Amino acid sequence: MAYYIAIGSSDGINTDLKFGEVEKFLIYKVEGTDYELYEKREVADADGCAAKCGDKNGCSGSGHGCGGGEEVAAKVTAIEDCRAVVCKKIGFQAQKQFEKRAISVFDIETTITDALDKIAGYYNKIDNNRSLRT
C-alpha cells in the first residue's frame, strides 16, 4: 500500500527547513522501502503572515501574533493526505494539529535519503508485522 511523506527542504537534498519556513513541501510516494518524488506542493501563507511579520519564517508556528494558528492550520491541511512530515523543526502548534490527524512528525536535520530510508524501513516493518529489533 502506497503512502506519502512530506519533506521540508530548501535544496532537495537535506531536511533543513523549519515547518514555518516551508513554502513548498517535497511529497514522496513510498511503497514498501522504495520511494520517489511525487510532487512539489506549495503551501498557503494564511493572510500573508510572513509579509505582515516581515519575516520569511512566518510566525514560527507558535500560535502567537500574525496569522498564528491559521497559518499552521493552512500548512497542515495542505499535506493532510501524508502519513508523515519531516522538517528540521516542527513547533508545538503544528505537532498538535498533525497528532489530531494521525500524521507522524519527524523533526530532524539530515539528508532526505537518510530520512526516507529510515522512515520507510520503519513503516515497512510495522505494516508487515515484523520485529523492529532486526
CYANA upper distance limits for C-alpha pairs under 8 A (distance plus 0.5 A):
  1 MET  CA     31 GLU  CA      6.69
  1 MET  CA     32 GLY  CA      8.07
  2 ALA  CA     29 LYS  CA      7.11
  2 ALA  CA     30 VAL  CA      5.94
  2 ALA  CA     31 GLU  CA      5.11
  2 ALA  CA     32 GLY  CA      8.03
  3 TYR  CA     29 LYS  CA      6.29
  3 TYR  CA     30 VAL  CA      5.90
  3 TYR  CA     31 GLU  CA      7.34
  3 TYR  CA     82 CYS  CA      7.19
  3 TYR  CA     83 ARG  CA      6.81
  4 TYR  CA     27 ILE  CA      6.84
  4 TYR  CA     28 TYR  CA      5.96
  4 TYR  CA     29 LYS  CA      5.15
  4 TYR  CA     30 VAL  CA      6.45
  4 TYR  CA     81 ASP  CA      7.69
  4 TYR  CA     82 CYS  CA      5.12
  4 TYR  CA     83 ARG  CA      6.23
  4 TYR  CA     84 ALA  CA      7.66
  5 ILE  CA     27 ILE  CA      6.15
  5 ILE  CA     28 TYR  CA      5.73
  5 ILE  CA     29 LYS  CA      7.17
  5 ILE  CA     30 VAL  CA      7.92
  5 ILE  CA     82 CYS  CA      5.83
  5 ILE  CA     83 ARG  CA      6.35
  5 ILE  CA     84 ALA  CA      5.45
  5 ILE  CA     85 VAL  CA      6.20
  5 ILE  CA     86 VAL  CA      8.03
  6 ALA  CA     25 PHE  CA      6.29
  6 ALA  CA     26 LEU  CA      6.17
  6 ALA  CA     27 ILE  CA      5.09
  6 ALA  CA     28 TYR  CA      6.98
  6 ALA  CA     79 ILE  CA      7.43
  6 ALA  CA     82 CYS  CA      6.92
  6 ALA  CA     84 ALA  CA      6.85
  6 ALA  CA     85 VAL  CA      5.12
  6 ALA  CA     86 VAL  CA      6.70
  7 ILE  CA     15 THR  CA      7.12
  7 ILE  CA     25 PHE  CA      5.96
  7 ILE  CA     26 LEU  CA      5.55
  7 ILE  CA     27 ILE  CA      6.84
  7 ILE  CA     28 TYR  CA      8.28
  7 ILE  CA     85 VAL  CA      6.40
  7 ILE  CA     86 VAL  CA      5.34
  7 ILE  CA     87 CYS  CA      6.59
  7 ILE  CA    112 ILE  CA      8.11
  8 GLY  CA     15 THR  CA      6.13
  8 GLY  CA     16 ASP  CA      7.27
  8 GLY  CA     17 LEU  CA      5.84
  8 GLY  CA     18 LYS  CA      7.62
  8 GLY  CA     19 PHE  CA      7.33
  8 GLY  CA     22 VAL  CA      6.32
  8 GLY  CA     24 LYS  CA      7.82
  8 GLY  CA     25 PHE  CA      5.82
  8 GLY  CA     26 LEU  CA      7.06
  8 GLY  CA     85 VAL  CA      8.47
  8 GLY  CA     86 VAL  CA      6.75
  8 GLY  CA     87 CYS  CA      5.40
  8 GLY  CA     88 LYS  CA      7.94
  9 SER  CA     13 ILE  CA      7.54
  9 SER  CA     14 ASN  CA      6.29
  9 SER  CA     15 THR  CA      5.33
  9 SER  CA     16 ASP  CA      5.86
  9 SER  CA     17 LEU  CA      5.93
  9 SER  CA     22 VAL  CA      7.92
  9 SER  CA     25 PHE  CA      7.70
  9 SER  CA     26 LEU  CA      7.72
  9 SER  CA     87 CYS  CA      7.95
 10 SER  CA     14 ASN  CA      7.91
 10 SER  CA     15 THR  CA      8.21
 10 SER  CA     16 ASP  CA      7.01
 10 SER  CA     17 LEU  CA      6.94
 12 GLY  CA     26 LEU  CA      8.18
 12 GLY  CA    112 ILE  CA      8.01
 13 ILE  CA    111 THR  CA      6.28
 13 ILE  CA    112 ILE  CA      6.10
 13 ILE  CA    113 THR  CA      8.09
 14 ASN  CA    109 GLU  CA      7.70
 14 ASN  CA    110 THR  CA      6.22
 14 ASN  CA    111 THR  CA      4.60
 14 ASN  CA    112 ILE  CA      5.61
 15 THR  CA     86 VAL  CA      7.47
 15 THR  CA     87 CYS  CA      6.05
 15 THR  CA     88 LYS  CA      6.23
 15 THR  CA    108 ILE  CA      7.61
 15 THR  CA    109 GLU  CA      5.78
 15 THR  CA    110 THR  CA      6.05
 15 THR  CA    111 THR  CA      6.35
 15 THR  CA    112 ILE  CA      6.29
 16 ASP  CA     87 CYS  CA      7.15
 16 ASP  CA     88 LYS  CA      5.60
 16 ASP  CA    109 GLU  CA      6.17
 16 ASP  CA    110 THR  CA      7.83
 17 LEU  CA     21 GLU  CA      6.39
 17 LEU  CA     22 VAL  CA      6.76
 17 LEU  CA     87 CYS  CA      6.27
 17 LEU  CA     88 LYS  CA      5.69
 17 LEU  CA     89 LYS  CA      7.74
 18 LYS  CA     22 VAL  CA      7.20
 18 LYS  CA     87 CYS  CA      6.09
 18 LYS  CA     88 LYS  CA      5.43
 18 LYS  CA     89 LYS  CA      5.13
 18 LYS  CA     90 ILE  CA      6.67
 19 PHE  CA     60 SER  CA      8.38
 19 PHE  CA     61 GLY  CA      8.02
 19 PHE  CA     87 CYS  CA      6.40
 19 PHE  CA     88 LYS  CA      7.83
 19 PHE  CA     89 LYS  CA      6.66
 19 PHE  CA     90 ILE  CA      5.68
 19 PHE  CA     91 GLY  CA      7.84
 20 GLY  CA     57 ASN  CA      5.85
 20 GLY  CA     58 GLY  CA      6.41
 20 GLY  CA     59 CYS  CA      7.45
 20 GLY  CA     60 SER  CA      5.62
 20 GLY  CA     61 GLY  CA      6.27
 20 GLY  CA     72 VAL  CA      8.26
 20 GLY  CA     90 ILE  CA      8.26
 21 GLU  CA     56 LYS  CA      7.08
 21 GLU  CA     57 ASN  CA      5.02
 21 GLU  CA     58 GLY  CA      7.31
 21 GLU  CA     60 SER  CA      8.29
 22 VAL  CA     43 VAL  CA      8.15
 23 GLU  CA     42 GLU  CA      6.30
 23 GLU  CA     43 VAL  CA      6.11
 23 GLU  CA     44 ALA  CA      8.16
 24 LYS  CA     40 LYS  CA      6.61
 24 LYS  CA     41 ARG  CA      5.66
 24 LYS  CA     42 GLU  CA      4.66
 24 LYS  CA     43 VAL  CA      6.34
 25 PHE  CA     40 LYS  CA      6.19
 25 PHE  CA     41 ARG  CA      5.63
 25 PHE  CA     42 GLU  CA      6.89
 25 PHE  CA     43 VAL  CA      7.88
 26 LEU  CA     37 LEU  CA      7.52
 26 LEU  CA     38 TYR  CA      8.25
 26 LEU  CA     39 GLU  CA      6.66
 26 LEU  CA     40 LYS  CA      5.18
 26 LEU  CA     41 ARG  CA      6.89
 27 ILE  CA     37 LEU  CA      6.60
 27 ILE  CA     38 TYR  CA      6.04
 27 ILE  CA     39 GLU  CA      5.73
 27 ILE  CA     40 LYS  CA      6.48
 27 ILE  CA     41 ARG  CA      7.41
 28 TYR  CA     35 TYR  CA      6.81
 28 TYR  CA     36 GLU  CA      5.92
 28 TYR  CA     37 LEU  CA      4.93
 28 TYR  CA     38 TYR  CA      5.55
 28 TYR  CA     39 GLU  CA      7.58
 29 LYS  CA     35 TYR  CA      5.98
 29 LYS  CA     36 GLU  CA      6.03
 29 LYS  CA     37 LEU  CA      6.82
 29 LYS  CA     38 TYR  CA      6.05
 30 VAL  CA     34 ASP  CA      6.24
 30 VAL  CA     35 TYR  CA      4.78
 30 VAL  CA     36 GLU  CA      7.26
 30 VAL  CA    120 ALA  CA      7.47
 31 GLU  CA     35 TYR  CA      6.74
 32 GLY  CA    120 ALA  CA      7.22
 32 GLY  CA    121 GLY  CA      8.09
 32 GLY  CA    123 TYR  CA      8.45
 32 GLY  CA    124 ASN  CA      5.92
 33 THR  CA    117 ASP  CA      7.50
 33 THR  CA    120 ALA  CA      5.58
 33 THR  CA    121 GLY  CA      6.14
 33 THR  CA    124 ASN  CA      6.95
 34 ASP  CA    120 ALA  CA      8.01
 35 TYR  CA    116 LEU  CA      8.14
 41 ARG  CA     78 ALA  CA      8.47
 43 VAL  CA     74 ALA  CA      7.88
 43 VAL  CA     75 LYS  CA      6.08
 43 VAL  CA     78 ALA  CA      6.52
 44 ALA  CA     71 GLU  CA      8.18
 44 ALA  CA     74 ALA  CA      6.57
 44 ALA  CA     75 LYS  CA      6.75
 44 ALA  CA     78 ALA  CA      8.16
 45 ASP  CA     49 CYS  CA      6.61
 45 ASP  CA     50 ALA  CA      7.68
 45 ASP  CA     71 GLU  CA      6.45
 45 ASP  CA     74 ALA  CA      7.73
 45 ASP  CA     75 LYS  CA      8.10
 46 ALA  CA     67 GLY  CA      6.61
 46 ALA  CA     70 GLU  CA      6.56
 46 ALA  CA     71 GLU  CA      5.12
 46 ALA  CA     74 ALA  CA      6.88
 47 ASP  CA     67 GLY  CA      6.97
 47 ASP  CA     71 GLU  CA      8.27
 48 GLY  CA     52 LYS  CA      6.80
 48 GLY  CA     67 GLY  CA      8.35
 49 CYS  CA     53 CYS  CA      6.57
 49 CYS  CA     58 GLY  CA      6.13
 49 CYS  CA     59 CYS  CA      7.36
 49 CYS  CA     66 CYS  CA      6.04
 49 CYS  CA     67 GLY  CA      5.82
 49 CYS  CA     68 GLY  CA      8.47
 49 CYS  CA     71 GLU  CA      7.63
 50 ALA  CA     54 GLY  CA      6.29
 50 ALA  CA     55 ASP  CA      5.66
 50 ALA  CA     56 LYS  CA      5.92
 50 ALA  CA     57 ASN  CA      6.97
 50 ALA  CA     58 GLY  CA      4.52
 50 ALA  CA     59 CYS  CA      7.41
 51 ALA  CA     55 ASP  CA      7.15
 51 ALA  CA     56 LYS  CA      8.09
 51 ALA  CA     58 GLY  CA      8.25
 52 LYS  CA     66 CYS  CA      7.20
 53 CYS  CA     58 GLY  CA      7.11
 53 CYS  CA     59 CYS  CA      7.61
 53 CYS  CA     66 CYS  CA      6.98
 54 GLY  CA     58 GLY  CA      8.45
 55 ASP  CA     59 CYS  CA      8.23
 59 CYS  CA     63 GLY  CA      7.74
 59 CYS  CA     64 HIS  CA      7.51
 59 CYS  CA     65 GLY  CA      7.19
 59 CYS  CA     66 CYS  CA      6.94
 59 CYS  CA     67 GLY  CA      7.58
 59 CYS  CA     68 GLY  CA      6.43
 59 CYS  CA     71 GLU  CA      8.36
 60 SER  CA     91 GLY  CA      8.00
 61 GLY  CA     68 GLY  CA      6.87
 61 GLY  CA     69 GLY  CA      7.70
 61 GLY  CA     71 GLU  CA      8.01
 61 GLY  CA     72 VAL  CA      6.43
 61 GLY  CA     90 ILE  CA      8.38
 61 GLY  CA     91 GLY  CA      6.19
 61 GLY  CA     92 PHE  CA      7.98
 61 GLY  CA     93 GLN  CA      6.63
 61 GLY  CA     94 ALA  CA      7.05
 62 SER  CA     68 GLY  CA      7.13
 62 SER  CA     69 GLY  CA      8.19
 62 SER  CA     91 GLY  CA      7.00
 62 SER  CA     92 PHE  CA      7.39
 62 SER  CA     93 GLN  CA      6.57
 63 GLY  CA     67 GLY  CA      8.17
 63 GLY  CA     68 GLY  CA      4.41
 63 GLY  CA     69 GLY  CA      5.15
 63 GLY  CA     72 VAL  CA      8.22
 63 GLY  CA     93 GLN  CA      6.96
 64 HIS  CA     68 GLY  CA      5.65
 64 HIS  CA     69 GLY  CA      8.10
 67 GLY  CA     71 GLU  CA      5.80
 68 GLY  CA     72 VAL  CA      7.18
 69 GLY  CA     73 ALA  CA      6.56
 69 GLY  CA     93 GLN  CA      7.71
 70 GLU  CA     74 ALA  CA      6.57
 71 GLU  CA     75 LYS  CA      6.91
 72 VAL  CA     76 VAL  CA      6.64
 72 VAL  CA     93 GLN  CA      7.60
 72 VAL  CA     94 ALA  CA      6.34
 73 ALA  CA     77 THR  CA      6.49
 73 ALA  CA     94 ALA  CA      8.01
 73 ALA  CA     97 GLN  CA      7.61
 74 ALA  CA     78 ALA  CA      6.79
 75 LYS  CA     79 ILE  CA      7.36
 76 VAL  CA     80 GLU  CA      6.45
 76 VAL  CA     94 ALA  CA      7.61
 76 VAL  CA     97 GLN  CA      7.44
 76 VAL  CA     98 PHE  CA      7.35
 80 GLU  CA     98 PHE  CA      8.43
 80 GLU  CA    101 ARG  CA      7.70
 80 GLU  CA    103 ILE  CA      8.02
 82 CYS  CA    103 ILE  CA      7.42
 83 ARG  CA    102 ALA  CA      8.22
 83 ARG  CA    103 ILE  CA      5.64
 83 ARG  CA    104 SER  CA      6.83
 84 ALA  CA    103 ILE  CA      5.66
 84 ALA  CA    104 SER  CA      4.94
 84 ALA  CA    105 VAL  CA      6.29
 84 ALA  CA    106 PHE  CA      7.92
 85 VAL  CA    103 ILE  CA      7.78
 85 VAL  CA    104 SER  CA      6.89
 85 VAL  CA    105 VAL  CA      5.72
 85 VAL  CA    106 PHE  CA      6.68
 86 VAL  CA    105 VAL  CA      6.76
 86 VAL  CA    106 PHE  CA      5.26
 86 VAL  CA    107 ASP  CA      6.20
 86 VAL  CA    108 ILE  CA      7.50
 86 VAL  CA    115 ALA  CA      8.44
 87 CYS  CA    106 PHE  CA      7.09
 87 CYS  CA    107 ASP  CA      5.48
 87 CYS  CA    108 ILE  CA      6.62
 87 CYS  CA    109 GLU  CA      7.56
 88 LYS  CA    107 ASP  CA      5.58
 88 LYS  CA    108 ILE  CA      5.29
 88 LYS  CA    109 GLU  CA      5.19
 89 LYS  CA    107 ASP  CA      5.23
 89 LYS  CA    108 ILE  CA      7.08
 89 LYS  CA    109 GLU  CA      8.44
 90 ILE  CA     94 ALA  CA      6.95
 90 ILE  CA     95 GLN  CA      7.05
 90 ILE  CA    105 VAL  CA      8.17
 90 ILE  CA    106 PHE  CA      8.40
 90 ILE  CA    107 ASP  CA      6.31
 91 GLY  CA     95 GLN  CA      6.68
 92 PHE  CA     96 LYS  CA      6.70
 93 GLN  CA     97 GLN  CA      6.92
 94 ALA  CA     98 PHE  CA      6.70
 95 GLN  CA     99 GLU  CA      6.52
 95 GLN  CA    105 VAL  CA      7.24
 96 LYS  CA    100 LYS  CA      6.82
 97 GLN  CA    101 ARG  CA      7.21
 98 PHE  CA    102 ALA  CA      6.66
 98 PHE  CA    103 ILE  CA      5.52
 98 PHE  CA    104 SER  CA      7.44
 98 PHE  CA    105 VAL  CA      7.70
 99 GLU  CA    103 ILE  CA      6.36
 99 GLU  CA    104 SER  CA      7.61
110 THR  CA    114 ASP  CA      7.22
110 THR  CA    115 ALA  CA      7.15
111 THR  CA    115 ALA  CA      6.77
112 ILE  CA    116 LEU  CA      6.52
113 THR  CA    117 ASP  CA      6.46
114 ASP  CA    118 LYS  CA      6.75
115 ALA  CA    119 ILE  CA      6.55
116 LEU  CA    120 ALA  CA      6.14
117 ASP  CA    121 GLY  CA      6.46
118 LYS  CA    122 TYR  CA      6.58
119 ILE  CA    123 TYR  CA      6.67
120 ALA  CA    124 ASN  CA      6.40
121 GLY  CA    125 LYS  CA      6.80
122 TYR  CA    126 ILE  CA      6.87
122 TYR  CA    132 LEU  CA      7.75
123 TYR  CA    127 ASP  CA      6.32
124 ASN  CA    128 ASN  CA      6.59
125 LYS  CA    129 ASN  CA      6.43
125 LYS  CA    130 ARG  CA      5.23
125 LYS  CA    131 SER  CA      7.12
125 LYS  CA    132 LEU  CA      7.00
126 ILE  CA    130 ARG  CA      6.56
126 ILE  CA    131 SER  CA      8.18
126 ILE  CA    132 LEU  CA      8.12
